[in-house]
Amino acid sequence: MKYQFQFEDVFAAWPLLLQGTWTTIQLSLTATVLGLMVAIACAWGKTSGPAPLRWLVNAYIEVIRNTPFLVQLFFFFFALPSLGLRWTAHTAALFAMVVNLGAYATEIIRAGIESIPKGQIEAGLALNLKHHEVFRFVILKPALKAIYPALTSQFILLMLSSAVVSAISADDLTSVAANLQSQTFRSFEIYIVVAAIYLALALAFSGLFRTIYRWALDYPDRR
C-alpha cells in the first residue's frame, strides 16, 4: 500500500500546536523548580531530620516510586475532588508532576549529600558557620554539582512524561495532537510533527541545563 503524506492540516493547526507546546513548557519548568525545592527539603529531612520526619519522607518516596505516574495523576484529578479539593486539570497535572519529581529527585540529592566527606562538614562547623550555612554552602552546592547530570536527566524525563497529563484533558501538546487527530484523521503526520517537537524540547532543555551548569556550578573541585 502506498501512503500519501498530507501535512496541510497539521501545518494549518500550528497555532494550536504552539499553544500546546507552550503549556507543556510551562508545566515542565514550573514542576522542575517546585519539585527541586521539595526534593531538597526531603533530602535534608532524610539525612538530617528527626526520626519521625525520616519515616514520613521514606514513606512518601516508596509510595511515589512504586506506583505509576498515571495512577498518581488520576488520584489528584479524580480522587481528591471527592474529598472536596477541587482544581483544574492543569493544576492537578502540575501537583502530580511536582510530587512525582520530588520523590525521584530526593533520592538523587540524598546520594549527593551523603557523598560529601564528613571532614569537609566538620571544617565548615570549625569556621563557625551556622548549620543552615553548612548545609547550603558546604553540603548542598558540591552535592548538586556531583549529581547534576542525573538530576537534569530526571528533569528531561519529567518533561517527556508530561504527555500523560493529556489523559485528564490538560491542554498540553499531546492533548492538542489527540484533538487534531480526531478531527483530521491524519495520525501519522500529526504524531511525526509532535515527536519532532518533543525532541526539540528535550534538546532545548539540555542546552538550558548546560548553560545553568556553566553559570552556577562550573568551578574547580578542590576536595
C-alpha positions in Angstrom: 0.0 0.0 0.0 1.4 3.4 -1.0 0.8 6.0 1.7 0.5 9.6 0.6 1.7 12.1 3.2 -0.6 15.1 3.8 0.8 17.7 6.2 -1.5 20.5 5.2 -4.0 20.0 8.1 -1.1 19.8 10.5 0.6 23.0 9.3 -2.8 24.8 9.4 -3.1 23.9 13.1 0.3 25.4 14.1 -1.3 28.0 16.4 -2.9 25.1 18.4 0.3 23.1 18.4 2.3 26.1 19.6 -0.2 26.7 22.4 0.1 23.1 23.5 3.8 23.3 23.3 3.9 26.4 25.5 1.6 24.7 28.0 4.0 21.7 28.1 7.0 24.1 28.7 5.2 25.9 31.4 4.2 22.7 33.2 7.7 21.2 32.9 9.6 24.3 34.1 7.2 25.1 37.0 7.2 21.4 38.1 11.0 21.3 37.8 11.5 24.3 40.1 8.9 23.3 42.7 9.9 19.6 42.5 13.6 20.5 43.1 12.5 22.6 46.2 10.5 19.6 47.5 13.4 17.2 46.8 16.0 19.4 48.7 13.7 19.7 51.7 13.0 16.0 51.7 16.7 15.1 51.2 17.6 17.3 54.2 14.8 15.6 56.2 16.0 12.1 55.3 19.7 12.8 56.1 19.5 15.2 59.0 15.9 15.3 60.3 14.4 13.7 63.3 13.3 10.0 63.1 9.5 10.8 62.5 10.4 13.1 59.6 12.7 10.5 58.1 9.9 7.9 58.3 7.5 10.2 56.6 10.0 11.1 53.8 10.8 7.4 53.3 7.1 6.5 53.1 6.5 9.3 50.5 9.4 8.1 48.4 8.3 4.5 48.5 4.7 5.2 47.6 5.5 7.5 44.7 8.4 5.4 43.2 6.3 2.2 43.4 3.1 3.4 41.8 2.5 4.5 38.1 2.5 8.2 37.3 -0.8 7.8 35.6 -2.4 6.5 38.8 -0.9 9.4 40.7 -2.3 11.8 38.2 -5.8 10.2 38.4 -5.6 10.4 42.2 -5.0 14.2 42.1 -7.7 14.8 39.5 -10.4 12.3 40.3 -9.9 11.1 43.9 -9.1 14.3 45.8 -12.1 16.2 44.4 -14.3 13.6 46.1 -12.9 14.9 49.4 -13.8 18.5 48.5 -10.4 19.6 47.0 -11.4 20.8 43.5 -9.0 22.2 40.9 -8.5 22.4 37.2 -6.8 19.7 35.1 -3.8 22.0 34.7 -3.4 22.4 38.4 -3.9 18.7 39.1 -1.3 17.9 36.5 1.2 20.3 38.0 0.8 19.0 41.5 1.2 15.4 40.3 4.3 16.2 38.4 5.8 18.1 41.4 5.1 15.2 43.8 6.4 12.6 41.3 9.7 14.5 40.6 10.1 15.3 44.3 10.3 11.6 45.2 12.8 10.7 42.5 15.0 13.7 42.9 15.1 13.3 46.7 17.0 10.1 46.3 19.4 11.6 43.8 20.1 14.6 46.1 20.3 12.3 49.1 23.1 10.3 47.4 24.9 13.5 46.6 24.7 14.8 50.2 26.0 11.5 51.5 28.9 11.7 49.1 30.3 14.8 50.9 33.2 13.9 53.2 32.5 14.4 56.9 35.8 16.2 57.3 34.5 18.9 54.9 31.4 19.3 57.0 33.5 19.5 60.2 35.7 22.1 58.6 32.6 24.3 57.9 31.5 24.0 61.5 35.0 24.8 62.7 34.8 28.0 60.7 31.8 29.0 62.9 29.3 28.6 60.1 25.7 28.1 61.2 24.2 24.7 60.4 22.0 26.1 57.6 25.0 27.7 56.1 27.0 24.5 56.3 24.1 22.7 54.6 23.8 25.3 51.8 27.4 26.1 51.0 29.4 23.1 52.2 27.0 20.2 51.5 24.3 21.2 49.0 26.2 23.1 46.4 29.0 20.5 46.0 26.4 17.7 46.1 24.4 19.4 43.3 27.5 19.6 41.2 28.2 15.9 41.6 24.6 14.8 40.8 23.8 17.4 38.2 23.8 15.1 35.2 21.5 12.6 36.9 19.3 15.4 38.1 18.9 17.1 34.8 18.2 13.7 33.1 15.3 13.3 35.6 14.0 16.8 34.7 14.0 15.9 31.0 12.3 12.6 31.7 9.6 14.6 33.6 9.0 16.8 30.6 8.6 13.8 28.3 6.4 12.1 30.9 4.1 15.2 30.9 2.5 13.8 27.8 0.5 11.6 30.2 -1.4 14.6 31.5 -3.5 14.6 28.3 -5.4 11.7 30.0 -7.1 14.2 32.2 -7.7 16.7 29.3 -4.9 19.1 30.4 -4.2 21.2 27.3 -0.7 20.1 26.7 0.9 19.2 23.3 -0.2 15.6 23.3 -3.8 16.6 24.2 -3.8 19.1 21.2 -2.4 16.4 19.0 -5.2 13.9 20.0 -7.8 16.5 19.3 -6.3 17.2 15.9 -6.1 13.5 15.1 -9.8 13.1 15.9 -10.7 16.0 13.5 -8.3 15.3 10.6 -7.6 11.5 10.9 -4.0 12.2 9.8 -2.5 10.3 12.7 0.9 9.6 11.1 1.6 13.1 10.1 0.4 14.6 13.4 2.5 12.4 15.6 5.6 12.7 13.4 5.4 16.5 14.0 4.6 16.1 17.7 7.5 13.7 18.1 9.8 16.2 16.4 8.5 19.0 18.8 9.2 16.8 21.9 12.7 16.0 20.5 13.3 19.8 20.0 12.1 20.5 23.6 14.4 17.8 25.1 17.4 19.3 23.2 16.4 22.8 24.3 16.1 21.7 27.9 19.5 20.0 27.7 21.0 23.3 26.4 19.4 25.3 29.1 20.7 22.9 31.8 24.3 23.1 30.3 24.0 26.9 30.5 22.9 26.8 34.1 25.8 24.5 34.9 28.4 26.8 33.4 26.9 29.8 35.2 26.4 28.3 38.6 28.3 25.1 39.1 31.3 25.1 36.8 34.0 25.8 39.4 37.2 23.9 40.4 36.6 20.9 42.7 39.4 21.1 45.3 38.3 18.3 47.6 
